[in-house]
Amino acid sequence: MFGLALAYLRDRALTTLLNIVLLGLAVATLAILLIFSTQLTDRLERDAQGIDLVVGAKGSPLQLILSSIYHIDAPTGNIPLDSVALLRRDPAVARVVPLAMGDSFRGYRIVGTEPSYLDLYGAKLDQGKLFAKAGDAVLGATAARELGAGVGQKFVGSHGFGEGKGVTGHDEHPFTTVGILAPTGTVIDRLILTPVESVWDVHGIAHDHDGAAHHEGEAHHDDEAHHKGEAQHEGEAGKAHAGHDHEEAEAPLIGAAGALEPEVTALLVSYRSALGAVRVPSFVNRQTNMQAAVPAQETARLLTLFGAGIEGARIFAWLLAATGGLAIFVALLNAARAREGDLALLRVMGATRVSVFGTILLEGLLTAAAGALLGLVTAHGALAAARAFFDPLAEIGLDPWRVHPGELAIFAGVLGIGLVAALLPALRVFRVDLARTLARAQ
């Protein structure tokens, strides 16, 4: 029966191939949507786990979340270093992890932070040690593997997040790889971690070990202004020309009054109690020049934006699958009509109605199974190609070869479509009049 069904399918190879391709397109679309949406949702939830609030510069809350948690967008700006101490003093706050960003190495972001950042993702060292001083760098598992980096190697970061020829490097401040993290399956795998002071050094920002150099800078600036005022006063008292020369020599450069001060890009906040969720965001948004964004809210908004398009594409794919089923139905019905003489001859030769009925059903199932397998393989291959050509898919950690349990449901659904499509043509077997059919065939 199986061999006969295959022979019938080969007899109309072009029609069979077209039906398989049509079903394959439908299955590929469904599988891509299923795999992408599921992995995206899982990854977003996993990367944001343990982070209750993100504080950063004013701008788009969604952009702040994407840049600070998922590292797939540009930061909204920088905020004063004082904000770290401000939030850590709040009794409702359990943990504040500062981030300083702006540089990268061959497309992998360099993030200035503290060791507590690793605790958010349960990251452990696989090789080497944790960063301890400015210039130390610890690479995530993916970054180390793709860059071919090892402990002890040096590298130079580039300004911005690109990797083109026009990117400016910081040759005077190289980083030294002191450790490599074990894989975690989170965003930290593709990051390069270093102390916040490293980022300040790279950008020529003076600081002390406590990160409070800007306070000393303000005091120093006040002293300079005081001495300068005294010098100007002396010049006005008796040495106008000399005072004029002195004033020219001591005149500050444009922008010197706004000298660079230590800043951070964002703060990842975890609450000690539920009271923090009520009070801290409103305090930051209303009483400071910063903004507070809740990851759960922004992630839900992002998934809602994706959800409408994904649902529409899913409906279209099932309609395409139904169209494939209809094509199988028409093909089998026409084939059954054309082969009535052959089927009647089989009956005369001893084949039962059930075996002939099963042969036609098997044709529908084989066509549907071939289409489903083609679609599933195509879906994984298409995702692998997309990941290779589109960096954002790699950045979210898309695994194109991970099999989702829902693919079995898609496969079963397509088999059901093939079975239903073959059912009506197969039922014609029970209504065939052998004598009349054989007589017409002669």
Buried (B, 14 or more C-beta within 10 A) or exposed (E): EEEBBEEBBEEBEEBBEBBBBBBBBBBBBBBBBBBBBBBBBEBBEBBBEBBBBBBBBBBBBBBBBBBBBBBBBEBBBBBBBBBBEBBBEBEBBBBBBBBBBBBBBBBBBBBBBBBEBBEBBEBEBBBBEBBEEBBBBBBBBBBBBBBEBEBEBEBBBBBBBEEEEEBEBBEEBBBBBBBBBEBBBBBBBBBBBBBBBBBBBBBEBBBEEEBBBBBEBEEEBEEEEEEBEEBBEEBEEEEEEEBEEBEEEEEEEEEEEEBBBBBBBBBBBBBEEEEBBEBBBEBBBEEBEBBBBBBBEBBEEBBEEEEEEBEEBBEBBBEBBBBBBBBBBBBBBEBBEEBBBBBBBBBEEEBEEEBBBBBBBBBBBBBBBBBBBBBBBBBBEBBBEBBEEEEEBBBBBBBBEEEBEEBEEBBEBBBEBBBBBBBEBBEBBEEBEEEEBBEEEE
